[in-house]
Amino acid sequence: MKTKTLVSMITGALVIGAASTTFAAANPFSDVPADSWAYDAVSKLAADGIVDGYGDGTYKGQETMTRYEMAQIVAKAMTKTDIDKADKALVDKLAAEFSEELDNLGVRVSDLEKKSDNVKWGGELKYSYAGIKSPAKDTAGTSYVDKTSDRQNNNTYEFRLEPKAFIGNSGWTANARIRYYSNANSANNSGSTNGTGSNNANGGTDKSDTVVDRIYVEGPLFGADTKLGKLDTYSDDTFGSGMIIDDNISGAQFKWNMGKDKTSYVKAVVGRYDFDSASNAASAAHNAYDGTGNYGSFEAGYKPAKGLSAMAGYYTLRNIKNGDFATGNRGDGTIDTLNKGNSDNDGIWAAGLGYKFDKNVNIYGIYAKSNLDAVTGYKGDAQDKAYDITLSYKGADASKAGSWGLYTAYRYLGQFATINPTYDASTRGTKGWEVGAQYTVAQNILATLRYYDGKDLSNDFSGYKGDYNKLYGAVEFFF
């Protein structure tokens, strides 16, 4: 895309967005801690007589709440009309933050939004750095040798705009994500476009790219929260591991939230998966199965605010075309050379358990197994399994300055048992330890640091140096 066209697109989007009433960054946590800004806002509304808590008249201001519970309180506040301007602003802000939960409650946030504008804009500006050391190849680039490559550095910028338009009073919304990606290694974004440039950390390109990678409608259908179109899908809504997939598909997703507090869910997804690293500028950071296939999944989970959580799911990628089970620049081989029988269908079973001790300490483990087998003579570690064991302490809330979180994890990510994991540092086709931290520098400004140290699964055997490690850092600005 030409620079002039890109500037016009972004400028026009910002002008339209400026007319909207709400700019909101989604809270990535399923529970609302007692020190959240939302508690302060609801406390003020309670003091002003705008809300009176639950049905029994109580307000649990000193306890962690689920987002569903908080949405119940916000729904009551939205029914008030005789409130002053300051309280009205708080209600609007809370309604934007908990819009998805309010939709599940049957409260049309559009009733609030349409008074000024039926389009809400959100977005993110992100800078990230990735430095990778991986098994090295010979000078011809055809086979691996017993050494580790020099660290390859990749610096990127990404700008996202996420419009959300309310479709009348139907409860449906039209959604999109416009993404501009730029490799920061080259000032004019020139250079290799075939994945072989010297600045490419993961075999991607050294150029800019603008794409509308999501465009879908969302609303109630068959009792489920439904998405139709080119949409995002994520494995493991219980623990948020995203170990199997965190990517876009063209298709449909249905999620039924169940139970009194919506702590249980069932999710079904069907569609077409398509990732082509050669045509995607962001492939410099990709961690995905490179190819196309028919995707489907069925997942169920239980996640209370505290105590034991559990999930189970089945994920499948069928009729695989033009793909490999390799990651980035390691190029371990095509599916034909790694997989026994040249199968073009992959089925993955997964299950997990976790325990949340309190609002600060959480531990979970998830395990996945694929039905694919490696070819005879394959010498590396098994590629047909994956697991993630994570221990976390606290968590950074992008809306609350000074909040922070730490975690440590051990991850084994076989290429047959993963499609596109969500991890920034842990990499598909490797195993190892990861540690990380996040800190909210100021409201809606989040800093992240992660370090992963492990082994390349296909090269971790006698006679080969399979060391793989990655340093990752990012600063994100939400609006």
C-alpha positions as CSV (number, residue, x, y, z in Angstrom):
1,M,0.0,0.0,0.0
2,K,1.3,3.4,-0.9
3,T,2.2,5.7,2.0
4,K,-0.3,8.4,0.9
5,T,-3.1,5.9,0.9
6,L,-2.1,4.5,4.3
7,V,-2.0,8.0,5.8
8,S,-5.4,8.9,4.4
9,M,-6.9,5.6,5.9
10,I,-5.4,6.2,9.4
11,T,-6.3,10.0,9.4
12,G,-9.9,9.3,8.3
13,A,-10.3,6.6,10.9
14,L,-9.0,8.8,13.7
15,V,-11.3,11.6,12.7
16,I,-14.3,9.3,12.8
17,G,-13.1,7.8,16.1
18,A,-12.8,11.2,17.7
19,A,-16.5,11.6,17.5
20,S,-17.1,8.4,19.5
21,T,-17.9,8.5,23.2
22,T,-15.7,5.7,24.3
23,F,-12.1,4.6,23.7
24,A,-11.6,1.4,25.7
25,A,-8.9,-1.2,26.1
26,A,-10.2,-4.6,27.0
27,N,-9.3,-6.0,30.4
28,P,-7.5,-9.3,29.7
29,F,-8.4,-10.8,33.0
30,S,-11.6,-12.7,33.7
31,D,-11.9,-11.4,37.3
32,V,-12.0,-7.8,38.6
33,P,-9.6,-7.3,41.5
34,A,-10.7,-5.2,44.5
35,D,-8.0,-2.6,43.6
36,S,-9.3,-2.1,40.1
37,W,-10.4,1.3,38.9
38,A,-13.9,-0.2,38.3
39,Y,-14.3,-0.7,42.0
40,D,-13.5,2.9,42.7
41,A,-16.0,4.0,40.0
42,V,-18.8,1.7,41.4
43,S,-18.0,2.8,45.0
44,K,-18.6,6.4,44.0
45,L,-21.8,5.5,42.3
46,A,-22.9,3.6,45.4
47,A,-22.1,6.6,47.6
48,D,-24.1,8.8,45.3
49,G,-27.1,6.4,45.5
50,I,-26.9,5.4,41.8
51,V,-26.3,1.7,42.5
52,D,-27.2,-0.5,45.6
53,G,-25.2,-3.7,44.8
54,Y,-26.8,-7.1,44.5
55,G,-30.4,-8.2,45.1
56,D,-29.7,-8.4,48.8
57,G,-28.5,-4.8,48.9
58,T,-24.9,-5.6,49.5
59,Y,-21.9,-4.4,47.6
60,K,-18.8,-6.6,47.8
61,G,-16.3,-3.8,47.6
62,Q,-13.5,-5.6,49.4
63,E,-13.7,-8.9,47.4
64,T,-12.6,-10.0,43.9
65,M,-15.6,-10.1,41.6
66,T,-16.1,-11.8,38.3
67,R,-16.6,-9.5,35.3
68,Y,-20.2,-10.9,35.1
69,E,-20.9,-9.8,38.7
70,M,-19.6,-6.3,38.0
71,A,-21.7,-6.1,34.8
72,Q,-24.8,-6.8,36.9
73,I,-24.1,-3.7,39.0
74,V,-23.3,-1.7,35.9
75,A,-26.6,-2.8,34.3
76,K,-28.5,-1.3,37.3
77,A,-26.6,1.9,36.9
78,M,-27.6,2.2,33.3
79,T,-31.3,2.3,34.1
80,K,-30.9,5.5,36.0
81,T,-31.7,8.7,34.2
82,D,-31.6,11.5,36.8
83,I,-27.9,11.5,37.5
84,D,-25.3,14.3,37.2
85,K,-22.8,14.6,34.5
86,A,-19.8,13.2,36.5
87,D,-21.7,10.0,37.4
88,K,-23.0,9.7,33.9
89,A,-19.4,9.7,32.6
90,L,-18.6,6.9,35.1
91,V,-21.5,4.8,34.0
92,D,-20.5,5.3,30.3
93,K,-16.9,4.2,31.0
94,L,-18.0,1.1,33.0
95,A,-20.5,0.2,30.3
96,A,-17.8,0.3,27.6
97,E,-15.4,-1.8,29.8
98,F,-18.0,-4.5,30.5
99,S,-19.9,-4.3,27.1
100,E,-19.4,-8.0,26.3
101,E,-20.7,-9.1,29.7
102,L,-23.7,-6.7,29.4
103,D,-24.5,-8.2,26.0
104,N,-24.6,-11.6,27.6
105,L,-27.0,-10.3,30.2
106,G,-29.2,-9.0,27.4
107,V,-28.5,-5.4,28.1
108,R,-28.1,-3.5,24.9
109,V,-25.1,-1.2,25.2
110,S,-26.2,0.2,21.9
111,D,-29.1,1.9,23.8
112,L,-26.4,3.9,25.6
113,E,-24.1,4.5,22.6
114,K,-26.7,5.5,20.1
115,K,-27.4,8.7,22.0
116,S,-24.3,10.2,20.5
117,D,-22.7,7.7,18.0
118,N,-23.3,4.1,17.2
119,V,-19.6,3.4,16.5
120,K,-17.0,2.8,19.2
121,W,-13.3,2.8,18.3
122,G,-10.4,1.1,20.2
123,G,-6.9,0.3,19.2
124,E,-3.3,-0.2,20.1
125,L,0.2,1.1,19.1
126,K,2.9,-1.5,19.9
127,Y,6.7,-1.6,19.6
128,S,8.3,-5.0,20.1
129,Y,11.8,-6.5,20.1
130,A,12.7,-10.2,19.6
131,G,16.3,-11.5,19.8
132,I,16.6,-15.2,18.9
133,K,19.4,-17.8,19.0
134,S,18.6,-21.1,17.2
135,P,20.4,-24.1,15.7
136,A,22.6,-23.1,12.8
137,K,22.8,-24.4,9.3
138,D,25.9,-25.0,7.1
139,T,27.0,-22.4,4.6
140,A,24.9,-23.9,1.9
141,G,21.8,-23.6,4.2
142,T,20.7,-27.2,3.5
143,S,21.5,-29.0,6.8
144,Y,22.0,-28.2,10.5
145,V,25.5,-28.2,12.1
146,D,26.6,-28.6,15.8
147,K,26.5,-24.9,16.7
148,T,24.0,-22.1,17.6
149,S,23.5,-19.1,15.4
150,D,24.3,-15.6,16.4
151,R,21.4,-13.8,17.9
152,Q,19.1,-12.4,15.2
153,N,17.4,-9.2,16.2
154,N,14.0,-8.1,15.0
155,N,12.3,-4.7,15.8
156,T,8.7,-4.1,14.8
157,Y,6.0,-1.5,15.1
158,E,2.3,-2.3,14.9
159,F,-0.7,0.0,14.8
160,R,-4.2,-1.4,15.2
161,L,-7.6,0.2,14.8
162,E,-10.7,-1.8,16.0
163,P,-14.1,-0.2,15.1
164,K,-17.3,-1.7,16.5
165,A,-20.6,-0.5,15.1
166,F,-23.9,-1.3,16.9
167,I,-26.6,-2.6,14.5
168,G,-29.8,-0.9,15.7
169,N,-31.3,-2.5,18.8
170,S,-30.7,-6.0,17.6
171,G,-27.9,-6.8,20.0
172,W,-25.6,-7.4,17.0
173,T,-22.4,-5.5,16.2
174,A,-20.2,-5.2,13.1
175,N,-16.5,-5.5,14.0
176,A,-13.2,-5.1,12.2
177,R,-9.5,-4.8,12.8
178,I,-7.2,-2.7,10.6
179,R,-3.6,-3.5,11.2
180,Y,-0.5,-1.7,10.0
181,Y,2.8,-3.5,10.5
182,S,6.3,-2.2,9.9
183,N,9.7,-3.8,10.4
184,A,11.8,-1.2,12.2
185,N,15.2,-2.6,11.0
186,S,14.9,-0.7,7.7
187,A,14.1,3.1,7.8
188,N,12.2,2.9,4.5
189,N,10.8,-0.6,4.9
190,S,12.8,-1.8,1.9
191,G,14.7,-5.0,1.6
192,S,14.0,-8.7,1.2
193,T,10.4,-9.8,0.7
194,N,11.1,-13.5,0.4
195,G,12.0,-14.3,4.0
196,T,15.8,-14.3,3.5
197,G,16.8,-10.8,4.6
198,S,19.7,-10.4,7.0
199,N,17.6,-8.5,9.5
200,N,14.9,-11.1,9.7
201,A,14.7,-12.9,13.1
202,N,12.2,-15.5,12.1
203,G,12.5,-15.8,8.3
204,G,9.9,-13.0,7.7
205,T,10.0,-10.0,5.5
206,D,11.6,-6.6,5.9
207,K,8.7,-4.4,4.7
208,S,5.5,-2.7,5.7
209,D,2.0,-4.1,5.4
210,T,-1.5,-2.9,5.9
211,V,-4.4,-5.4,6.1
212,V,-7.9,-5.8,7.5
213,D,-7.4,-9.1,9.2
214,R,-10.7,-9.3,11.0
215,I,-14.2,-8.4,9.7
216,Y,-17.2,-10.1,11.3
217,V,-20.6,-9.6,12.9
218,E,-21.3,-10.7,16.5
219,G,-24.6,-11.1,18.4
220,P,-27.0,-13.6,20.0
221,L,-28.0,-16.7,18.0
222,F,-29.2,-20.1,19.2
223,G,-28.6,-18.8,22.7
224,A,-24.9,-18.3,22.1
225,D,-22.6,-15.3,21.6
226,T,-22.0,-15.8,17.9
227,K,-19.3,-14.5,15.5
228,L,-19.7,-14.8,11.7
229,G,-17.1,-13.8,9.2
230,K,-13.3,-13.4,9.3
231,L,-12.9,-13.6,13.0
232,D,-10.4,-14.3,15.8
233,T,-10.4,-17.7,17.6
234,Y,-8.5,-18.8,20.7
235,S,-8.0,-22.1,22.3
236,D,-8.5,-22.5,26.1
237,D,-10.8,-19.8,27.3
238,T,-10.5,-21.2,30.8
239,F,-6.8,-20.5,31.6
240,G,-6.0,-18.2,28.6
241,S,-3.0,-20.3,27.5
242,G,-3.7,-20.1,23.8
243,M,-1.3,-23.0,23.5
244,I,-2.9,-24.6,20.4
245,I,-4.2,-21.6,18.4
246,D,-4.5,-17.8,18.7
247,D,-5.3,-16.7,15.1
248,N,-8.0,-15.7,12.6
249,I,-10.2,-18.0,10.6
250,S,-13.0,-17.4,8.1
251,G,-16.1,-19.1,9.5
252,A,-18.3,-19.2,12.6
253,Q,-17.9,-19.3,16.3
254,F,-20.6,-20.1,18.9
255,K,-20.0,-19.7,22.6
256,W,-22.6,-20.6,25.3
257,N,-22.0,-19.1,28.7
258,M,-23.8,-21.1,31.4
259,G,-24.4,-21.2,35.1
260,K,-25.7,-18.6,37.5
261,D,-22.5,-16.6,37.3
262,K,-21.6,-17.6,33.7
263,T,-18.6,-19.6,35.1
264,S,-19.1,-22.5,32.6
265,Y,-19.0,-22.4,28.8
266,V,-19.2,-24.5,25.7
267,K,-17.6,-23.2,22.5
268,A,-17.8,-24.6,18.9
269,V,-15.8,-23.2,16.0
270,V,-15.8,-24.1,12.3
271,G,-14.0,-22.4,9.4
272,R,-11.0,-22.1,7.1
273,Y,-7.5,-21.5,8.4
274,D,-5.0,-19.8,6.1
275,F,-1.5,-18.5,6.9
276,D,0.9,-17.6,4.2
277,S,4.2,-16.3,5.5
278,A,5.5,-15.2,2.1
279,S,2.6,-12.7,1.7
280,N,2.4,-11.5,5.4
281,A,4.8,-8.8,6.5
282,A,4.2,-9.8,10.1
283,S,5.6,-13.3,9.4
284,A,8.9,-12.0,10.8
285,A,7.3,-12.7,14.2
286,H,5.1,-15.7,13.2
287,N,4.9,-18.8,15.2
288,A,2.4,-20.6,13.1
289,Y,1.7,-23.6,10.9
290,D,2.3,-22.2,7.4
291,G,-0.5,-23.4,5.1
292,T,-4.2,-23.7,4.8
293,G,-6.8,-26.2,6.1
294,N,-10.4,-26.7,7.3
295,Y,-10.4,-25.8,11.0
296,G,-12.9,-27.0,13.6
297,S,-12.9,-27.2,17.4
298,F,-15.2,-28.0,20.3
299,E,-14.3,-26.9,23.8
300,A,-15.8,-26.8,27.3
301,G,-14.6,-25.2,30.5
302,Y,-15.3,-24.2,34.1
303,K,-13.7,-21.2,35.6
304,P,-14.9,-19.9,39.0
305,A,-13.5,-16.7,40.6
306,K,-11.5,-18.9,43.0
307,G,-10.6,-22.5,43.4
308,L,-10.4,-25.4,40.9
309,S,-10.8,-24.7,37.1
310,A,-10.9,-27.2,34.3
311,M,-11.2,-27.5,30.5
312,A,-11.2,-30.0,27.7
313,G,-11.3,-29.6,23.9
314,Y,-10.8,-31.1,20.5
315,Y,-9.2,-29.1,17.6
316,T,-8.7,-30.3,14.1
317,L,-7.0,-29.1,10.9
318,R,-8.1,-31.1,7.8
319,N,-7.3,-31.1,4.1
320,I,-4.0,-29.4,4.8
321,K,-2.4,-27.8,1.7
322,N,0.9,-26.1,0.9
323,G,2.1,-26.3,4.5
324,D,4.9,-27.3,6.7
325,F,5.1,-28.1,10.4
326,A,8.2,-25.9,10.7
327,T,8.6,-22.6,12.6
328,G,10.2,-19.5,11.2
329,N,13.7,-19.6,10.0
330,R,14.5,-23.1,11.4
331,G,12.7,-24.7,8.4
332,D,12.6,-28.2,10.0
333,G,10.9,-29.7,7.0
334,T,7.6,-30.0,5.3
335,I,4.7,-32.1,6.6
336,D,5.6,-34.7,4.0
337,T,9.1,-35.2,5.5
338,L,8.2,-35.0,9.2
339,N,4.8,-36.8,9.3
340,K,4.4,-40.6,8.7
341,G,2.1,-41.5,5.9
342,N,1.9,-37.9,4.5
343,S,-1.4,-37.4,6.3
344,D,-3.2,-34.1,5.5
345,N,-5.5,-34.3,8.6
346,D,-4.5,-33.4,12.2
347,G,-6.6,-34.0,15.2
348,I,-5.6,-32.6,18.6
349,W,-7.1,-33.5,22.0
350,A,-6.4,-31.2,25.0
351,A,-7.3,-31.1,28.7
352,G,-6.2,-28.9,31.6
353,L,-6.6,-28.3,35.3
354,G,-5.8,-25.2,37.3
355,Y,-6.2,-23.7,40.8
356,K,-6.6,-20.1,41.8
357,F,-5.5,-19.7,45.5
358,D,-6.5,-16.1,45.8
359,K,-6.6,-12.9,43.7
360,N,-2.8,-13.1,43.4
361,V,-1.6,-16.7,42.9
362,N,-2.7,-18.9,40.1
363,I,-1.4,-22.2,38.7
364,Y,-2.5,-24.3,35.8
365,G,-1.4,-27.1,33.5
366,I,-2.7,-28.1,30.0
367,Y,-1.8,-31.1,27.9
368,A,-2.5,-31.7,24.2
369,K,-1.9,-34.8,22.0
370,S,-2.0,-35.1,18.2
371,N,-2.9,-38.2,16.2
372,L,0.0,-37.6,13.8
373,D,3.2,-39.8,14.0
374,A,6.7,-38.9,12.9
375,V,8.3,-40.6,9.9
376,T,10.6,-43.6,10.4
377,G,14.1,-42.5,11.2
378,Y,13.1,-39.2,12.8
379,K,15.6,-38.6,15.6
380,G,14.4,-35.5,17.5
381,D,11.9,-35.2,20.4
382,A,8.3,-36.1,19.9
383,Q,6.3,-33.6,17.9
384,D,2.9,-35.1,18.6
385,K,2.4,-33.6,22.1
386,A,2.4,-30.2,23.8
387,Y,2.0,-29.0,27.3
388,D,2.2,-25.8,29.4
389,I,2.6,-25.5,33.2
390,T,2.4,-21.9,34.4
391,L,2.6,-20.3,37.8
392,S,1.6,-16.6,38.0
393,Y,1.6,-14.0,40.7
394,K,-0.6,-10.9,40.4
395,G,-1.2,-9.4,37.0
396,A,-0.8,-6.1,35.2
397,D,-4.0,-4.3,34.5
398,A,-3.5,-1.9,31.6
399,S,-6.2,0.5,33.0
400,K,-4.4,0.8,36.4
401,A,-1.0,2.5,36.6
402,G,1.5,0.8,38.8
403,S,-0.1,-2.7,38.6
404,W,2.3,-5.6,37.7
405,G,2.6,-9.3,37.4
406,L,5.2,-12.1,37.3
407,Y,5.1,-15.7,35.9
408,T,7.2,-18.7,35.2
409,A,6.3,-21.6,32.9
410,Y,7.7,-24.8,31.3
411,R,6.4,-25.4,27.8
412,Y,6.8,-28.2,25.4
413,L,5.3,-27.3,22.0
414,G,5.3,-30.1,19.5
415,Q,4.6,-29.0,15.9
416,F,1.9,-31.6,15.3
417,A,0.0,-30.6,18.5
418,T,0.0,-26.8,17.9
419,I,-1.2,-24.6,15.1
420,N,-0.4,-21.1,16.1
421,P,0.4,-20.6,19.8
422,T,-0.2,-17.2,21.4
423,Y,3.2,-17.0,23.1
424,D,5.6,-14.2,22.3
425,A,8.8,-16.0,23.5
426,S,8.0,-19.7,23.7
427,T,8.2,-21.0,20.2
428,R,6.4,-23.8,18.4
429,G,8.7,-26.8,17.8
430,T,10.7,-26.2,21.0
431,K,10.7,-27.0,24.7
432,G,12.0,-25.0,27.6
433,W,11.5,-22.6,30.5
434,E,10.1,-19.1,30.3
435,V,9.9,-16.2,32.8
436,G,8.3,-12.9,32.3
437,A,7.0,-9.7,33.8
438,Q,4.5,-7.0,32.9
439,Y,4.2,-3.5,34.4
440,T,1.6,-0.7,33.7
441,V,3.8,2.4,33.3
442,A,0.8,4.7,33.1
443,Q,-2.9,4.1,32.4
444,N,-3.2,2.2,29.2
445,I,0.6,1.9,28.7
446,L,1.9,-1.6,29.3
447,A,5.5,-2.8,29.3
448,T,6.4,-6.5,28.8
449,L,9.6,-8.5,29.2
450,R,9.9,-12.2,28.5
451,Y,12.9,-14.7,28.3
452,Y,12.7,-18.2,27.0
453,D,15.5,-20.8,27.2
454,G,15.1,-24.2,25.7
455,K,15.8,-26.8,23.0
456,D,14.7,-27.2,19.4
457,L,12.7,-30.5,19.4
458,S,13.9,-31.6,15.9
459,N,17.6,-31.0,16.7
460,D,17.8,-32.1,20.4
461,F,19.6,-35.4,19.9
462,S,23.2,-36.7,20.0
463,G,25.6,-34.9,17.6
464,Y,23.5,-31.7,17.2
465,K,23.4,-28.6,19.3
466,G,19.7,-27.9,19.7
467,D,19.8,-24.8,21.9
468,Y,17.1,-22.2,21.3
469,N,16.5,-19.1,23.3
470,K,14.5,-15.9,22.8
471,L,14.5,-12.5,24.5
472,Y,11.3,-10.5,23.9
473,G,10.2,-7.0,25.0
474,A,7.3,-4.8,24.1
475,V,5.6,-1.5,25.0
476,E,1.9,-1.2,24.2
477,F,-0.2,1.9,24.1
478,F,-4.0,1.2,24.3
479,F,-6.7,3.7,23.3
